[in-house]
């Protein structure tokens, strides 16, 4: 009888220990989930602040120049310049809005393309012309063929992708330097590149390049959501293409290239 009671006690102790272990594991899991939720909340708050700043950045010149050209007796040159700034900054806002929507679409598998015949040369020229008023202290060089580079692509998406690369080049290079946009055909593909003369990207930061909400650590702090390269790569890959960073010697700047199959 005494031996049986001891066996019962051992079973009770084992059951209790098992329950304690399960409760401990559950507690640890809940603690991890709480920490993850805290991190996500901080990230969302930081992201909301970045978005507010990004929206304010183009809105300020839009409002300022709209007020300037609305004044009576403005010189024609002033009106033309103000109109160019307003249109260029409006395009920046449109790209930002698309980027934000696309993050949601990518996470839910609803990202789609609307492909039709379009000309990459025209897209590249349009993007450069939109960028000139936004970055008047930069120089822009275009190396584009005279003939069209035609393909069955989503032109609006490619404009968004190339616009992000040019915006990035402006942001990470000094005033007075040159940004070069090229497009060419090679081995059944169309290639487009954007080169800036800013600092080269360290290998230690390569893994941050295409990660959403991540930004490179630079000597001068840069504003931004960190979405541009992530969205650009997603657009290029949706076209069955490839986006890559060219490896250049130190001091020769940064070049991004994307390839689109014909």
C-alpha positions in Angstrom: 0.0 0.0 0.0 2.8 2.4 0.9 4.6 1.6 -2.4 1.4 2.3 -4.3 1.1 5.7 -2.6 4.7 6.6 -3.5 4.0 5.7 -7.1 0.9 8.0 -7.0 2.9 10.8 -5.5 5.6 10.4 -8.2 2.9 10.6 -10.9 1.4 13.7 -9.3 4.9 15.3 -9.1 5.6 14.4 -12.7 2.3 15.8 -13.9 2.9 19.0 -11.9 6.4 19.3 -13.3 5.1 18.8 -16.8 2.4 21.5 -16.2 5.1 23.8 -14.8 7.3 23.3 -17.8 4.4 24.0 -20.2 3.4 27.2 -18.3 7.1 28.3 -18.3 7.3 27.7 -22.1 4.0 29.6 -22.6 5.3 32.5 -20.4 8.5 32.7 -22.4 6.6 32.6 -25.7 4.2 35.4 -24.5 7.2 37.4 -23.4 8.8 37.1 -26.8 5.5 38.1 -28.5 5.2 41.1 -26.2 8.8 42.2 -27.1 8.0 41.7 -30.8 4.9 43.8 -30.5 6.8 46.5 -28.7 9.4 46.5 -31.5 6.7 46.7 -34.2 5.0 49.6 -32.3 8.2 51.5 -32.2 8.8 50.8 -35.9 5.3 51.9 -36.8 5.8 55.1 -34.8 9.1 55.8 -36.5 7.7 54.9 -39.9 4.8 57.3 -39.3 7.2 60.1 -38.4 9.3 59.4 -41.6 6.2 59.4 -43.7 5.1 62.7 -42.3 8.5 64.2 -43.1 8.6 62.7 -46.6 5.2 64.1 -47.4 6.1 67.5 -46.0 9.3 67.6 -48.0 7.7 68.0 -51.5 4.6 69.7 -50.2 6.6 72.7 -48.9 7.9 73.8 -52.3 4.6 73.0 -53.9 2.8 75.4 -51.6 5.6 78.0 -51.7 5.8 78.1 -55.5 2.1 78.0 -55.9 1.8 81.1 -53.8 4.6 82.8 -55.7 3.1 82.2 -59.2 -0.4 83.2 -57.9 0.9 86.7 -57.2 0.0 89.3 -59.9 2.6 90.6 -62.3 5.0 87.7 -61.9 7.7 87.4 -64.6 7.2 84.7 -67.2 10.4 83.0 -66.2 9.3 82.9 -62.5 6.0 81.3 -63.5 7.6 78.7 -65.7 10.2 77.8 -63.0 7.5 77.6 -60.3 5.3 75.4 -62.5 8.2 73.0 -63.2 8.9 72.7 -59.5 5.3 72.1 -58.6 4.9 69.4 -61.3 8.2 67.7 -60.3 7.4 67.6 -56.6 3.9 66.4 -57.4 5.5 63.4 -59.3 7.6 62.8 -56.1 4.5 62.7 -54.0 2.8 60.3 -56.5 5.8 57.9 -56.3 5.8 58.0 -52.5 2.1 57.3 -52.5 2.6 54.3 -54.9 5.5 53.0 -52.7 3.3 53.1 -49.6 0.4 51.3 -51.3 2.8 48.7 -52.9 4.3 47.7 -49.5 0.8 46.7 -48.5 0.1 45.0 -51.8 3.4 43.0 -51.7 2.7 41.8 -48.2 -0.8 40.5 -49.2 0.2 39.1 -52.6 -1.9 41.7 -54.5 0.9 43.4 -56.4 0.1 43.3 -60.1 1.4 44.7 -63.4 -0.6 46.3 -66.2 1.7 45.7 -69.2 1.5 47.2 -72.6 4.0 48.4 -75.2 6.1 51.1 -73.8 9.4 52.8 -74.6 12.1 52.8 -71.9 14.0 55.7 -73.6 11.0 58.0 -73.2 10.5 56.9 -69.6 14.2 57.7 -68.8 14.0 61.2 -70.5 10.8 62.0 -68.7 12.3 61.1 -65.3 15.4 63.2 -65.9 13.3 66.2 -66.9 11.2 65.8 -63.7 14.3 65.6 -61.6 16.1 68.7 -63.0 13.9 71.3 -61.2 14.0 69.3 -57.9 17.9 69.2 -58.0 19.0 72.4 -59.7 22.5 72.1 -58.2 23.1 68.7 -59.7 24.1 68.0 -63.3 22.3 65.4 -65.3 23.8 63.4 -68.2 21.7 61.0 -70.3 23.2 58.4 -72.5 20.2 57.1 -74.5 19.8 55.7 -78.0 18.0 57.7 -80.6 15.7 54.7 -81.4 13.1 53.5 -79.0 13.8 50.6 -76.6 10.4 49.0 -76.8 9.0 46.2 -74.7 5.8 44.8 -73.1 6.1 46.3 -69.7 4.1 48.3 -67.1 5.3 51.8 -68.0 3.9 53.5 -64.9 5.7 50.9 -62.7 9.0 51.4 -64.6 8.7 55.2 -64.2 8.2 54.6 -60.5 11.2 52.3 -60.3 13.5 54.6 -62.2 12.2 57.6 -60.4 13.2 56.0 -57.1 16.7 55.3 -58.3 17.2 58.9 -59.5 15.7 60.3 -56.3 18.2 58.0 -54.4 21.1 59.3 -56.5 20.2 62.9 -55.8 19.9 62.2 -52.1 23.2 60.4 -51.7 25.4 62.7 -53.8 26.7 66.2 -53.3 25.5 69.3 -55.1 27.5 70.1 -58.2 28.1 66.4 -59.0 26.7 64.6 -62.1 24.0 61.9 -62.2 24.1 59.8 -65.3 21.2 57.8 -66.7 21.8 55.2 -69.4 19.7 52.7 -71.3 20.8 50.2 -73.9 20.0 46.8 -75.4 22.2 43.7 -75.0 21.7 40.0 -75.4 17.9 40.1 -75.6 17.6 42.4 -72.6 17.1 46.1 -72.0 19.4 47.6 -69.4 19.0 50.9 -67.5 21.5 52.3 -65.1 21.7 55.3 -62.7 25.1 56.4 -61.6 25.9 59.0 -58.9 29.2 60.4 -57.7 28.4 59.9 -54.0 30.2 57.7 -51.5 30.5 54.0 -52.4 28.3 51.6 -50.4 30.3 49.5 -47.9 30.0 45.8 -48.2 29.0 45.7 -44.5 25.8 47.5 -45.4 24.9 45.6 -48.6 22.3 43.5 -46.8 20.4 46.7 -45.9 20.0 47.9 -49.5 16.8 46.2 -50.4 15.3 45.8 -47.0 12.1 47.9 -46.4 12.3 50.6 -43.8 16.1 50.3 -43.7 18.5 53.1 -44.6 22.2 53.2 -45.0 24.4 54.8 -42.4 26.1 57.8 -44.0 28.3 60.6 -42.8 25.4 63.0 -43.3 22.0 61.8 -42.0 19.5 61.3 -44.9 15.7 61.4 -44.6 13.5 58.8 -46.2 11.3 55.8 -45.6 13.9 53.2 -46.9 11.2 51.9 -49.3 12.6 53.1 -52.7 15.1 50.3 -53.4 12.8 47.6 -52.0 9.9 48.7 -54.2 12.2 49.2 -57.2 13.5 45.6 -56.9 10.0 44.3 -56.5 8.9 46.0 -59.7 11.9 44.8 -61.7 11.5 41.2 -60.4 7.8 41.3 -61.2 8.9 41.9 -64.8 11.2 38.8 -64.5 14.1 41.2 -64.4 17.1 41.8 -62.1 18.2 44.8 -60.1 21.8 44.9 -59.0 24.4 47.2 -57.5 27.5 47.5 -59.7 30.8 46.9 -57.8 33.0 50.0 -58.4 36.4 50.9 -57.0 36.3 53.1 -53.9 35.7 56.8 -54.8 34.0 56.2 -58.1 30.4 56.5 -56.8 27.4 54.2 -57.0 25.7 52.6 -60.0 22.4 50.7 -59.9 21.4 48.7 -63.0 18.2 46.9 -63.8 17.7 44.4 -66.6 14.4 43.7 -68.4 14.0 40.7 -70.6 12.5 41.5 -74.1 
